[in-house]
Structure formats: structure tokens, C-alpha cells
Amino acid sequence: MKIRSTAFSVLVFSLLSSALVAQTEIILKQEDSPIQIVEYKAGVYHSSSQGEYIETKLVLKNVSNSKIAVARYRVIAFNSFNEYFDSIAGLIFKDWKGIMPEETLKHELANRSFGVEFFDGYGTGFAFIDAVRFEDGIIWRANRDDIVSQIKEVYESFSGDMITETKKNRS
């Protein structure tokens, strides 16, 4: 009986610990973006061959009426102490064949930034579409003022310069 009680206590503690130390992922609102971020997940992973890294997983949908050649998304990350951590950019394309209207695709990116452990557990990431190039050559760009404004609602000290700033210390 005591073994069952102890095992149950460990299980409950494990479940509560997992729930209390989750990163926060926020998809910024972009009503005019040709790509919708349907889902955004980020987590810190540990690998004996690659060390610690943040893995970003996105589910994206082309909500425009045009074929997209390539797009760039960005994740702005804050560490466990609500301090600016990193600005991570990734390219989205589908075998260079384009992303058709209404098409949904999954994208993953591993980021081996210095100090990943400070994101683990309590870090916050903001994901948004930064730029899109349509097959016909037209380029759409995010409204940076709107992006900065949304992030400032959570982190008042955030500035637009941090969007393109990247850490020099990479592992």
C-alpha cells in the first residue's frame, strides 16, 4: 500500500512539475499576412551529439490567393528572467516549388544559441511572419511597428532594434 501511495505521489508531482515549468509561445496577430501561423511550439532539447538547443516547430498556411516562393518567419525570445534572449529567423519554402494557396505545411528549426538553459522552463517566444516573396516577385513585409507594439504589451523595454539583432555567441 505504501509503495502505491509513493508511486502515486511521484506521478502527481511529475505531472504538476511539467505543467508549472512550460515555455510560453505567443503567435503575434498579423491580419494582413499572406501566411497564417496555425501552431507554434518551442522547447529545449538535450542531445549527447548536439548539446542543448531550442527547437521551434511551426504549422503554417498560405491564406493568400497566390503561390508563395519563399517566406521568412522570426521568433523573438526572452529568457527565464524576462530579458531579451535572441532573435531567430528561418526560411519557409517547399522544395523551391512554392507554397500553393490554402496549402498547410510544417516547419522545424533547431537553434543552438549560447545560454539555451536560460530559456528552458520559463522562456517566452513570440512568432511572426517577417517577409513573403510571391512567385510573381511581389514582396510583402510585416508591419514592424505593429510587431513591436504587441511585444511591448508584455515586455515594455523591448525595442524594434532587437528584431534584427542576433547573438554573436553561438554554440
Backbone torsions as a table, in degrees:
resi	resn	phi	psi	omega
1	MET	NA	-42.1	-179.6
2	LYS	-64.7	-37.3	179.5
3	ILE	-63.3	-44.3	178.5
4	ARG	-61.5	-43.7	-179.5
5	SER	-62.8	-43.6	178.9
6	THR	-65.7	-44.8	179.0
7	ALA	-60.9	-41.9	178.3
8	PHE	-63.3	-42.9	179.3
9	SER	-61.6	-42.8	178.5
10	VAL	-63.6	-42.7	179.3
11	LEU	-62.2	-46.7	-180.0
12	VAL	-62.9	-44.3	179.0
13	PHE	-61.3	-42.1	179.1
14	SER	-62.5	-44.3	-180.0
15	LEU	-64.8	-43.4	179.1
16	LEU	-66.3	-40.4	179.1
17	SER	-61.1	-43.1	179.3
18	SER	-62.1	-41.1	-177.4
19	ALA	-70.0	-31.7	-175.6
20	LEU	-82.0	-21.2	-174.6
21	VAL	-117.3	52.3	179.2
22	ALA	-100.6	143.2	172.5
23	GLN	-66.5	160.1	177.4
24	THR	-109.3	125.3	177.8
25	GLU	-113.1	127.4	-178.5
26	ILE	-125.1	125.5	174.4
27	ILE	-93.1	119.4	-179.7
28	LEU	-74.1	147.4	-179.2
29	LYS	-77.4	130.5	177.6
30	GLN	-144.6	84.5	-174.7
31	GLU	-63.5	-27.9	-177.1
32	ASP	-96.5	3.3	-178.2
33	SER	-70.2	135.9	176.9
34	PRO	-72.4	-13.7	176.9
35	ILE	-120.5	131.5	176.2
36	GLN	-100.4	131.3	171.4
37	ILE	-84.8	108.9	-176.9
38	VAL	-80.8	-36.6	-178.0
39	GLU	-148.8	143.3	177.8
40	TYR	-140.4	125.4	177.1
41	LYS	-132.9	142.8	175.9
42	ALA	-138.6	143.4	178.2
43	GLY	-157.0	156.0	177.3
44	VAL	-94.6	129.5	-179.2
45	TYR	-121.9	152.4	-178.4
46	HIS	-121.5	127.9	179.8
47	SER	-132.8	136.2	179.9
48	SER	-64.6	-30.0	-179.3
49	SER	-89.0	-28.8	-175.6
50	GLN	-112.6	-6.9	-177.4
51	GLY	76.7	-154.8	179.8
52	GLU	-89.5	142.4	177.2
53	TYR	-154.1	155.6	174.8
54	ILE	-95.6	125.8	176.4
55	GLU	-105.1	124.6	177.9
56	THR	-103.3	128.1	177.5
57	LYS	-121.3	128.1	-180.0
58	LEU	-126.6	144.7	167.1
59	VAL	-114.8	124.2	-173.1
60	LEU	-124.8	150.8	179.4
61	LYS	-136.1	132.0	173.9
62	ASN	-77.0	108.9	-178.4
63	VAL	-101.9	9.1	177.4
64	SER	-89.9	176.8	176.1
65	ASN	-97.2	9.0	-175.4
66	SER	-123.3	156.8	176.2
67	LYS	-75.1	133.5	-179.8
68	ILE	-101.5	128.6	179.0
69	ALA	-79.2	-49.3	-177.7
70	VAL	-158.1	152.8	178.7
71	ALA	-141.7	158.2	176.7
72	ARG	-123.7	130.0	173.3
73	TYR	-110.4	165.4	178.2
74	ARG	-140.6	144.7	173.3
75	VAL	-121.6	124.4	174.9
76	ILE	-100.7	123.2	-173.7
77	ALA	-115.2	141.9	174.2
78	PHE	-120.0	144.0	-176.8
79	ASN	-82.1	-173.2	-176.7
80	SER	-64.2	-14.9	-179.0
81	PHE	-105.6	18.0	179.7
82	ASN	60.7	31.6	176.8
83	GLU	-105.2	145.8	177.2
84	TYR	-54.3	132.5	-176.5
85	PHE	-113.3	-51.4	-175.2
86	ASP	-168.5	159.1	172.2
87	SER	-121.1	117.4	-173.9
88	ILE	-114.7	128.7	178.6
89	ALA	-115.7	145.8	177.4
90	GLY	-140.1	149.5	177.2
91	LEU	-96.0	143.2	178.6
92	ILE	-119.3	120.7	174.7
93	PHE	-155.6	164.1	-178.3
94	LYS	-121.3	89.7	179.0
95	ASP	50.9	29.4	-179.2
96	TRP	58.3	20.8	178.0
97	LYS	-99.5	-6.0	179.6
98	GLY	93.7	160.0	178.9
99	ILE	-111.8	115.5	-175.3
100	MET	-73.9	155.1	175.2
101	PRO	-54.0	138.9	-179.5
102	GLU	70.3	0.3	179.4
103	GLU	-75.5	140.1	177.3
104	THR	-114.9	139.1	176.9
105	LEU	-143.3	159.4	178.8
106	LYS	-104.8	145.0	-179.4
107	HIS	-139.6	139.1	177.8
108	GLU	-130.5	145.3	178.6
109	LEU	-142.3	131.2	175.3
110	ALA	-100.4	129.8	-179.6
111	ASN	-119.1	118.8	-178.6
112	ARG	-101.7	52.0	179.6
113	SER	-64.8	149.0	173.0
114	PHE	-63.7	133.8	176.8
115	GLY	83.7	25.3	-179.1
116	VAL	-53.8	-34.3	-177.2
117	GLU	-59.9	-22.1	178.8
118	PHE	-79.7	-10.0	174.6
119	PHE	-90.8	-29.4	-175.1
120	ASP	-58.1	127.3	174.4
121	GLY	94.4	-57.8	-171.7
122	TYR	-123.5	6.0	-179.9
123	GLY	-67.1	162.6	178.9
124	THR	-129.4	134.9	176.1
125	GLY	-123.1	137.9	176.3
126	PHE	-113.0	121.5	-179.3
127	ALA	-108.0	140.0	175.3
128	PHE	-156.0	159.7	175.1
129	ILE	-84.4	125.5	-174.5
130	ASP	-94.0	-42.3	-178.8
131	ALA	-158.2	150.6	179.6
132	VAL	-136.7	133.3	173.2
133	ARG	-111.7	119.4	177.9
134	PHE	-80.3	160.9	-179.0
135	GLU	-58.6	-30.8	-179.0
136	ASP	-81.4	2.0	176.5
137	GLY	97.9	-12.3	178.3
138	ILE	-68.7	138.1	-179.7
139	ILE	-116.3	128.7	174.6
140	TRP	-103.5	138.0	177.7
141	ARG	-125.8	145.6	178.7
142	ALA	-66.4	150.2	173.9
143	ASN	-79.3	100.6	-175.1
144	ARG	-62.6	-35.6	178.8
145	ASP	-61.3	-40.5	178.9
146	ASP	-66.5	-41.3	179.1
147	ILE	-61.1	-50.1	-179.5
148	VAL	-59.4	-42.9	-179.8
149	SER	-59.5	-44.0	-179.8
150	GLN	-65.3	-41.4	179.7
151	ILE	-68.4	-37.4	179.6
152	LYS	-64.2	-22.8	175.8
153	GLU	-61.9	-26.8	179.9
154	VAL	-102.5	-42.4	-178.2
155	TYR	-124.3	95.8	-174.7
156	GLU	-58.2	-30.0	-175.6
157	SER	-81.3	-1.3	-178.1
158	PHE	-67.1	140.4	175.8
159	SER	-127.3	156.8	-178.5
160	GLY	-61.1	-25.0	178.5
161	ASP	-62.7	-26.0	-177.6
162	MET	-73.1	-16.3	-179.1
163	ILE	-64.0	-42.3	-178.2
164	THR	-99.0	-7.2	178.9
165	GLU	-69.1	138.1	175.7
166	THR	-129.4	151.9	178.7
167	LYS	-69.2	142.9	177.0
168	LYS	-87.6	-23.2	-179.9
169	ASN	-89.9	102.1	178.3
170	ARG	-113.7	144.7	177.1
171	SER	-110.6	NA	NA
